[in-house]
Amino acid sequence: AHSLFEWDTYTIHVSVVSRLCVCVFQVGDRDDSNLYISMKLKAAAEIGINANHVRLPKTATEDEVLRRIVEVNENPEVHGLIVQLPLDSINPMDTEKVTNAVAPEKDVDGLTSINAGKLSRGDLQDCFIPCTPKGCMKLISQTGTSVAGKNAVVIGRSKIVGAPMHDLLLWSHATVTTCHSKTTDLAAQVGRADILVVGAGKAEMVKGEWLKEGAVVIDCGINHIPDNSKDNGMRVVGDVHYPSAKEKAGFITPVPGGVGPMTVAMLMENTVQSAKRFLKTYQPGKWNISYTKLKPQKPQPSDTAIAHSFTPKTIGRLAREVGLFSEEVEHYGTTRAKVRLEALNRLKTQPDGKYLVVTGITPTPLGEGTTTTTLGLAQALGAHLHVNSFACVRQPSQGSNFGVKGGAVGGGYSQVIPMEEVSLHLTSDTQAVMAASSLVVDTINARVLSESTQSDKVIKNNIIFLSGSVASEMMAVLALSTSLGDMTRRLARMVVAYSRKGKPVTTEDLGISGVLATLMRDAVKPSLMQTMEGTPVFVHTCPLSDIAQGNSSILADQIALKLVGPEGFVVTEAEGGAELGMEKFFDIKCRSSGLHPDVVVMVATVHGLKIHGGGPAVTAGSAMPKEYSAENLTLLENGCSHLKRQLENARAFGLPVIVAINTFSTDTDAELGLVCEQAKLAGALEAVPCSHWAEGGAGAVALGQAVQRAAEIPHQMNFLYDLEMPIDDKIRAIAKSMYGAGDVELLPQAQQKVALFSKQGLGNLPICMAKTHLSLSHDPERKGVPTGFTLPIRDIHANLGAGFLYPLVGTRFSLRPHVSHIPSLTNRPMTHAT
């Protein structure tokens, strides 16, 4: 008889990846489990596989075990997962449930029901074979014995050895008999075996005289019997009586030193095989994501009909496709989810992707489609140009949903779905802001009422008025926060009222800053959804561009940039015209985030430029006048002066600018050609007509290619002004550079605020101009390119939580409410309320 195994006779060559990794998972601290694990760790180290030993205490619950297994399943850097049995816990454990929790593609032990099922069906190339049976087959092959046509007997029917061994021999064309504790005349069955595999767990039960002369005997048993000659009084033996069997068998494996080491070797081979399979579909930095193929209809249905004609993939699937772990995703139904900020911590060493900001000409009532273009461009980059792409847009406010503007989440074949979910409550972020705002107002009401009843003159009538729009600042805080802790600190320093002596009162002074942070702790997490084509979208926060910064959240952009990787693209949107939302994007948002974009995309429409060229007035929701649906090159060329002005605004920040012409069916080739020509003359790197509204991502492929080219151009982003400049100089810099104003007039109240804020040390805050979004000037009726006007500043407010000063532009500027309901004040000695 021959001892078949020497460790160095079977070598696995590891060359498929730079570093293979296997995770050995253990519950408890059994001595025998520790011994087996040490063997596996040693073997892995010998051939260059990185082995991680994850040990949970005996107190671990089944849920904890399952949760940790899922973590390993989702980690692309781990190629194999081994669950060491038995699970040594004081709590009930369903071993079958735990082993089946291992992802089949990482089940290098081959113990999951899926792998077992494939093996039983003969799908040997599409499953992992349990290591002990696989090792047994390798040992049999080394004897030179052909399995086909042989009589094979397997003693034992366990899921680890007996059952899979039967299947392997059967699919190798042997005639297989499985014996077990109920088998009668076991010796006779063994005597007919050309190949005998024993895994019964009974010491030396098979006697040598039972064997057929020259049989191949594989002994999988490990048993301990008394032996006074050993230091510990025990000796390890197999299920076969070795001294007698070796005299009759042609080949036999010893115990110990036979099947055991071979099992470990097969475990390593399965890990290599797992990595090879992974690499067949793996492309470094590329998502394994599926996209929906659009079939645009003509004539085009309504946005609602289009949205309802698509079934989005489940949000859990989308999250996995973009590299998020299950524990990082909080599901809100099947099509939307919150992404926990722990994802950003995990990905902090990942290089950022390319960063694009989409802005536009000054909006007109007919709509320019910056959000639609943002989504269409993301679809083009992902589904058609095959690079990782993520869109980041603001959550629509209810004013948009129930007004003539529509849902504000794109349109046509470039929109976020499901439409109703994204357009209404989504994940209740706005409701959280409303609740927090109500708490502030109610607290002030209670304080005012309490003080009005006090006789002590020291505290009586201490708080006399609100500082401004609390809800608007809270939404701005949410959008500018870089972590939960940052949001908490920003909320604490929000000035929400002033005393009679002019002293600012913060939420921390009122004792409610911690409660506010608790109310908004979930709102700080970006909401994950998808476009029509299955491109991922973060929909998060909705600060307005007239009284706030008008951009989606910093956290959404940061997480998206990490997820897409260095070759991917994140497309974010700046609301309103370039002079407003884009300027605030750079000078406020980028200052807070530390992120620097690579490309600016300027959205324009032919009809929008005609309006700026002097065309007749239009009201939102009305039919398009014939002047805008018929070709009029003179009117259009006049309007291109506005595009030129906005391109100058965009180029002031030092980045390449691409013009995206959002086309309509009434546009003519001559009109589109004129806009492209004028855009390039004004400094645009490229100008591209786009039909993403009608065709989805396919209609923005040329735009995506232009963006890819622009992103490779070396650039250096600039800010418009230095923070150390005096407050009035910063206001003047924005007014002259962005709006085209001849000068700025600070009205008396604004002058007083400049002096006050400078004295309080707030002069180094950025400026957030509270101006109409309908004109470059302060007059919403003035279209085109107003010049030489004096920009009046009526007042200046300080949003210390958001971290900026916001001047009120115009003599009659009124704050636009951020949410549809602001609680009224029961006791109103205030100068003005929200």
Salt bridges, closest charged atoms under 4 A:
ASP29 OD1 - ARG55 NH2 3.82
ASP32 OD2 - ARG30 NH2 2.74
GLU62 OE2 - LYS97 NZ 3.42
GLU71 OE1 - ARG68 NE 3.50
ASP88 OD1 - LYS58 NZ 3.98
GLU96 OE1 - LYS159 NZ 2.94
ASP123 OD2 - ARG121 NE 3.71
ASP126 OD2 - LYS118 NZ 3.05
ASP167 OD1 - HIS166 ND1 3.40
ASP194 OD1 - LYS212 NZ 2.59
ASP227 OD2 - ARG235 NE 2.83
GLU269 OE1 - LYS134 NZ 2.95
GLU321 OE1 - LYS313 NZ 2.73
GLU321 OE2 - ARG317 NE 3.25
GLU328 OE2 - ARG346 NE 2.53
GLU330 OE2 - ARG340 NE 3.64
GLU330 OE2 - LYS525 NZ 2.89
GLU342 OE2 - ARG340 NH2 3.29
ASP352 OD1 - LYS562 NZ 3.12
GLU420 OE2 - HIS308 NE2 2.53
GLU421 OE1 - ARG336 NE 3.09
ASP429 OD1 - LYS338 NZ 2.62
ASP429 OD2 - HIS540 NE2 3.92
GLU451 OE2 - ARG447 NE 2.66
ASP486 OD2 - ARG490 NE 3.16
ASP522 OD1 - LYS525 NZ 2.84
GLU533 OE1 - HIS384 NE2 2.96
ASP546 OD2 - ARG816 NE 3.01
ASP557 OD2 - LYS589 NZ 2.65
GLU575 OE2 - ARG394 NH2 3.17
GLU579 OE2 - LYS771 NZ 3.56
ASP587 OD1 - ARG591 NH1 3.41
ASP598 OD1 - HIS715 NE2 3.33
GLU671 OE2 - LYS610 NZ 2.65
GLU686 OE1 - ARG709 NH2 2.88
ASP729 OD1 - ARG732 NH1 3.54
ASP743 OD1 - ARG732 NE 3.16
ASP795 OD1 - LYS753 NZ 3.09
ASP795 OD2 - HIS797 NE2 3.57
